[in-house]
């Protein structure tokens, strides 16, 4: 510990000595006034930082050490730059590496900072958080008995992660809820399929759900399109509650449906961080009508996909405004055991607009919920009456229940009409596709 302290103090002492040298006439002649001013400002700031550290070490009520003080100051520095930059100590860096391997004990939610509050970006479908009822936009007020005010994202994630089978309580604030809600969740291994597909009713429309952008998304979506019998008349791409993931998978997914032009650009202060990702023609499904579903839980890579398809007029975006996370973070190791997560650039869509803090605004805004259907109780068809009586008989005849279960299993890969009425946003997306299909088939004279 002593050697580390001396090394830091020696470095700062050298800087302070350099400040004195800058005041000599010889140095003033060799450097421009502008350069000298900048150098002095930098050295004075570092000297102030050193003075504060020394004062805390000397007078703070509890005993401190230089390593802890520097670590805490770095945490505060990075946290105050933006909501996504952070300093990772040895333990946090190791946990981040575990997380990127794709299997860990946790809840299955992605969180972010919105207006200084720890906010659920989205629960991952099928995970403990999703089953417990957490929703995009929920503000996490407490994790067990610890308040999240002034807590960093890394600290929150570390508290929520844990051994599978262990319980955790989240106190959340939800829009329109009269008081905070306490949600109990049992941690589990978080490992989910990122892509699955279904056929829509008895149509030739294909539903593709992408829950997160892991390394297999493009491969799985391509496989689903190739396995589909014939060519679908339309595609619903559901990115709701998709928190994002790998940039190359977002670019690759857009590239399946767009044959030319910019997909997304990345611009930062350093020229080497500036990149432009363009579409290529091979393997493109450019003629299939598309609707993309998004909501407030759609973030990062999801916003790149939906925004790029919207800018290219390749798809109609339906749902609600997305989260607005359009910045690029890189992990920069400091030695072998610590690292910085630093924002180095921002994403820009083909039109030049930014996603950061603005999100993607849908072409058709639709709120979630069920579609209210009014039934005419005075008009019961004979077929419906027979169906009702048949189901009543099956309740008495127990052995026929197995057949009913089998028929349900057959429909798992099909979105039925009753399913659409339970999901207003999905129904709007399907109806929009049907309109696009009709318009496409109309003679040019009729348009």
N, C-alpha and C positions, 0 to 999 in steps of 0.2 A: 504493500500500500504506500509506503514511504517513497519508494523509487518512482511510483506513478505520480505522486504528488509533486515531487521534485521536477520530474520531466515537464509537467504542465506549467509549473511556476517558472521554470527556466525558460520555456518558450515565451511566456508572457513577459518576463523580465527582459528578454532580448528585444521584444517589440517596443517596450517602453524606452529602452536605450536608443533604439532607432529613431524614436520621436525626437529625442534630444539632438541627434545628429542632423535631422532635417532642419533644425533651427539655425544651423551654422551658415555663414555667407557662401562658403564653397559649395554646399549642397544646393542652396537656393539658385546659384548660377547654373548648375548642371541639370536642373529639373525645371520644367515649365511651372508657372504659378498654378495652373489648373490641376496638373498631376499632383503637385505638392498639397493642394487643398484636399483632394480626394484621399490621399494617403493619410493626412493628418486626421481626417474625419474617421477613417477606418481604425486607426490606431487608438484614437481617443475613445471610440466605442468599445474596443476590446479592453482598454484599460479600465473603463467603467464597469464592464462585466467582471473583470478580475477583482476590482474593489468590492463589488457586491458579494461575490463568493467569499472573499476574505472576511468581510463584516459578518456574514451569516455564520461562518465557521467560528468566529471569535465570540459573538454575542447571543446567538440563538439559544433559547431556553433548553432545548434538548441537544445532546451531543450529535454532531454530524460528521460525515467524512466527504472528501472531495469527489469521490466517484459517484455517490448517491446524489450529491448536489448537481453535478454536471448532467447526469442522466435525467434528473427531474427538469432541469432547465431546457434540455433538448426536447423532452416530451412536450413541454409547454410551447417551445418555439415552433415545432412542427405542427402542433394542433392549432396554433393561431394563424398558420399560413392558409390552410383551407381544411375542409371537413374530411378529406381523404388522405392527406399526408400524415405520417406518424413516425416516431422513433421506436424501434423495436429492440429491447434488451435481449439478453441471451435466451431467456425463457420464451418471450414473445416470438422471437425469430424462429425458434425451434417449433413452436406450435403452428406458426404460419406455414412452415414446410410440411408439417403433418397434414394440415388442411388441404394443401394443394395436391396431395397424393390422392385425394378424392374419397376417403373413407375415414370417418371419425365419429365419436359419440357426441351428439348434440340434439338440437331441436328441429332444425330444418327451416331456418328463416335467414333472410338476408336483411341486414340493418344498415342504416346510414344516418347522417346528421342532417336534419332539416330545421332551419331557424334555431339551431343550438339544442334541439331536442333529439333524443335517440328514437328513431322512427323505423318501423317495419317497412322495408321496401316491398317485400313479398314473402309469404310462406311458400316453401317448395311443396308441390303437390304430392300427397301421399305420405308426408312426414308427420311426426308427432305434433308439430306446431300447426300444421294444416288441419289435422284431425281434431285438435283442441279448440279450433275456431279463431285463431289469430288471423287478422286481416291486414291487407296493405293499408298504410296510413295510420295504424295504431301507434300511439306514442308510449314507449316503455318507461314508466315512472319509477318502478323499483324492480330489482332482480333479487328475489328472496327478500331479505330485509335491508338491502343496500339501495339507496337512492341513486338514480343515474345522472342527476344534475352534476355538471362539471366532470363527468366520467367520459373517458375517451372510448372510441369504438373498439379498440383492441382490448381495453379493460373489460368492456361489456361482453365481448365475444368470449373472452377467457372465462368469465363467470358463468356464461350460459353453456359452454361446452363442458363435458364431463363424462364419467363412466356410463355406458348404456345401462338402463334399468334404474338409474337414480332420479329422484323427483326434483322438480324446480317450480317455483311460483313466480309468475310475472304479474305485476300490477300495471295495468294499461289504462290510458285515456283514449276513448274512442269518440269520434265525432257523433253527435246526437245522443250519446249515452248520458243519462242523468248523473252518473257518478262513476269513479274509477272501477274497473273490473279486475278481479283476481282470477287468473287462469292457471290451473295446475297442469303441468306437463311432465311426462316421463321420458327422459332422454333415451335415444336409440342410435344405432349405427345409421348414419345418413348416407344412403347410396340408392339413387333413384334412376330410372330410365329417363333420358332427356327427350326422347322422341317417341310418339306413338300416333297411329293413324286410325281413322274410322271412315266408313262410308256414310253418307247423309241420306237417310230415308231410302226410297226406291229410285233415287236420282243417280246421275253419273257424276256427282260432286264429291270431292275428297276433302276430308277434315284432317289437317296436320297440326298436332300440338307439340310445341317445343317448350319444355319447362326450364331449361338452362342451356347455355352454350358451352358444353364440354367438348372434348377433342373428337367426338364421334358424330356430331350433329349433321354435317354435310354428307358424310357417308351414309348415315341412317335415313336421311330425307331422300337422297338419291336412290337408295335401295327401295324405299317405299314407292317412289314414282315409277321405278322400273317394274316392280312386282304388280302394280295396278293393271288390271286387265284392260287393255286398250289405253286410250288417253283420256284423262278426266275432263269433263266439260268446264270445270271450275275448281278452284282450291280456296279453302278457308285456312289461313295460317294463323293459329292462335298463339299469341305471345303474351297473353295476360299473366300477370304475376311472375314474369320471367325476369330475374334480376340481372341477367347478362352473363358474361364469361369471357371466352377467348375471342379476340378480335378477328383472327384468321377464319374462324368458323362463321362469324357474322358476315364477313366479306364473301366467303365461299357460298353461303346460303343465298345472298342477293345475286351472286354470279350465276346461280342456276336459273334465274328468271329474267335477268337483264343481259343483253349481249354486247353492249358498248357503253362507254361513258364512265365518269367517275362514280365510284360507290361511296367512298368517304375519304377525307383528307385529314391529316394529323399535323398540326402546326404548334410549334413551341418557340422558345426564345433562341435555342441552339439549333442551327441549321441542320445538324445531323439527325435531329428528332423529327424533322419535317418529311412527311411521306404522303404520297397520293396512291390510293388503291383503285385500280380500274377494272372494269368488267372485261371478260374475254368471251368470244363467241362459242367455242366448243361446248356441247352438252347443255345448251340452254333451252329451257321450257318457256320461251318468250311469248307464245301465243295463247296460253291458257289464262282466262280471266281469273283475277285474284282479289280476295278481300283479306286484310290483315286486322286481327283483333288485338287491341291494346287497352291498358288501364293504368292507374296510378302506380301499380306494382311492376310495370314494364320499365326496365332501366338499362342503361349502358348499351350492350350489344343489341338488345331488343329495340332500342331507339334508333340505332344505326340502321338496322334492317327495315323497320317500318318507315323511317324517315327517307331512306334512300329509295325504296319502292314508291313512296308517295311523290318524291321529287321527280322521278323518272316517269310519273303518271302510269306506272306499271300495275299499281294496286290501289284500291280504295281502302282507306284506314277507317275502321269503325271502333267505337268505344269511348274511352275517356282519355284526357291528357296524361301523358306519360310522366315519369318521375323527374327527369331532367338531370341525368348524370352523364356528362359528356367530356370528362377529363381523363387524361392518360396518366397512370401511375407506374413507376418502375421501382423494383427493389434494388437498392444499392448497398451491398455489404460493406460494413465498416470492420475490417478484420475478418476473422472466421466465425464470430459468434453474435455479432450485432449487425443491424442494418437500418437503413432509412427506406421508408415507403414515400416516394416523392412525386408530386404532380409535375410532369415535365412538358405536357402539351395538352391541347384541347382538340376534340373531334369537330369536323365541319362536314355537313351534308353536301350533296352535289350542287345544291343551289347556293351554297356559301353560308347558310344559316348555321348557328351553333345550337347544340342540344343543351349545353350547360345552363342549369337553373331555369330553362325555358321549356324543355321537353318537346314532344311531338304532339301537335293538336290534331285530333282526328278529323277526317272529312265529314263524317256523320257522327255527331255526339249522341251516345246512347248510354243510359244509366243501367246498372245491373238490376236484376229482379225477375219476377215471373210475369208472364203475359196473361192478363186477365181475360178469361174467355167466358162469355155469358151463354149458358145453356138454356134451350127452350124446354122447360120442364113439362109443357103441355103436349109436346110432340115427341113421342118415343117410337122409333122405328121397330118393326117386328124383329129384325136381325139383332138389334141392340138388346131387346127384351130377352130373346133366346140366349144371347151371350151371357146376360146377367143370371138367368136361371141356371145355365150350365155351370157357371162358377159357384153358385150356391150348392148345387149337387156335388161338386168336387170337394167342397168343404166337408160334406158328410162322408163321401167315399175317399178315405185317406190315402189309398194307394195311388191315386192319380196325381198326387202332389209332386211326385218325382218327375213326371212328364213336364209339369209346369216349370220346374227348376231348369230342366234341360233346355226348354225353349228360351228361357232368359239367358242362358249361357250362349246360345247361338246369336243373340242380339248384342253381345258385348262389343262387337266390332261395327255395329250400326247405330247411328244416332236416329232415334225414332221421332215421330212428330210430337209425342208427349214430352220428350226430352227438350225439344226446341221451345216449347211453351214454358218450360221451367227456367230458361236462360234467354232473357230478352235481347242481350247483346248478340248471342250466337244466332238467334232467329233473324235478327236484322241483317247480320252478315250473310246468311243463307238466302234471304229474300233479295238482297242486293245482288248476289251472284246470279240468281234466277233472272233478274232484270237485265244484267249484263249479257247473259246467255241469249235472251230473247232479242235484245238489241243487235247482237252480233249476227244472228240468223236472219234479221229483217233485210229485205232488198234495199239497195242504196236509195232507190226512188222513194221508198216509204219513210226514210229517216228524216 
